[in-house]
Amino acid sequence: MCLFFSAALISCNSGQGSFTFINKASEKISSAQISVSGQEIDFDLIDVDAQASGSYKISRDSHYVITIQFESGKEMVSEIGYVTPGVNFYHEIIVDDSHIWISKSDIRH
């Protein structure tokens, strides 16, 4: 009974997350994979100064694991941010030639 109640409570308190991913690097991104809350969002070919958006269901405490492959073959991996069920998050994520970071974070109702 407790297990069922816990599962029901978690599912009722899930949130929605969304993000905008912006390429501020000096070269195109050939692929980007963003993993968060047990889900993967994949993007192909993001031009310099272009952006891509995604959304996901927040079913558990989590953070972003971001893997970037540039056209040159260079790869970057970063673990950033934090999301938790019961809250709707929006993040603006920026990648440049050497870093990936969250430049804006909002809680939305």
C-alpha positions in Angstrom: 0.0 0.0 0.0 2.8 2.5 0.9 4.6 1.7 -2.4 1.4 2.4 -4.4 0.7 5.6 -2.5 4.3 6.8 -3.1 4.2 6.1 -6.8 0.8 7.9 -7.1 2.2 10.9 -5.1 5.2 11.2 -7.4 3.2 10.9 -10.6 0.8 13.6 -9.4 3.6 15.9 -8.5 5.6 15.7 -11.8 6.6 18.9 -13.5 7.3 20.0 -17.0 10.8 21.3 -18.0 11.7 23.2 -21.1 14.9 24.7 -22.4 16.4 26.7 -25.2 19.9 25.6 -26.3 22.0 28.4 -28.0 25.2 27.8 -30.0 27.6 30.7 -29.3 30.6 28.7 -30.3 32.7 29.6 -33.4 31.7 26.5 -35.3 28.5 24.5 -36.0 27.4 21.7 -33.7 27.0 18.5 -35.7 25.0 16.8 -32.8 23.9 17.5 -29.3 22.3 15.1 -26.8 20.7 16.4 -23.7 19.7 13.9 -21.0 17.5 14.9 -18.1 15.0 13.1 -15.8 15.5 9.8 -17.6 14.8 11.3 -21.1 17.1 12.1 -24.0 16.6 14.9 -26.4 18.7 14.8 -29.6 19.5 17.6 -32.0 21.4 17.5 -35.3 23.2 20.5 -36.9 22.9 23.7 -34.9 24.5 26.6 -36.8 26.6 29.3 -35.1 24.3 31.7 -33.2 21.3 29.4 -33.8 19.1 27.9 -31.1 17.1 24.8 -30.6 14.3 24.1 -28.0 13.1 21.0 -26.2 10.8 19.9 -23.4 10.6 17.0 -21.0 8.6 15.6 -18.1 10.2 15.9 -14.7 9.6 12.6 -13.0 12.5 12.6 -10.5 15.3 14.8 -9.2 17.8 15.2 -12.0 20.2 17.5 -13.8 21.3 17.9 -17.4 24.0 15.8 -19.0 24.9 17.5 -22.2 27.1 16.0 -24.9 28.1 18.2 -27.8 29.9 17.1 -31.0 31.2 20.0 -33.1 31.8 19.8 -36.9 35.6 19.7 -36.2 35.2 16.5 -34.2 35.8 18.2 -30.9 33.5 16.9 -28.1 32.3 18.5 -24.9 30.4 16.9 -22.0 28.9 18.8 -19.1 26.6 18.1 -16.1 24.8 21.2 -15.1 21.6 22.4 -13.4 19.0 20.8 -11.2 15.3 20.0 -11.7 12.8 18.4 -9.2 9.3 17.1 -9.6 6.4 19.4 -8.7 8.0 22.5 -10.3 8.0 23.7 -13.9 11.4 24.8 -15.0 12.7 26.8 -18.0 16.5 27.0 -18.7 18.5 28.9 -21.3 21.6 26.8 -22.0 24.5 28.3 -23.8 27.5 26.6 -25.4 30.6 28.4 -26.5 34.0 27.1 -27.6 35.0 25.9 -24.1 32.0 25.9 -21.8 28.4 24.9 -21.4 26.3 26.8 -18.8 22.8 27.9 -17.8 22.5 31.6 -18.5 18.8 31.9 -17.4 16.7 29.9 -15.1 13.0 30.4 -14.4 10.3 28.7 -12.5 7.0 28.7 -14.4 3.5 28.1 -13.2 
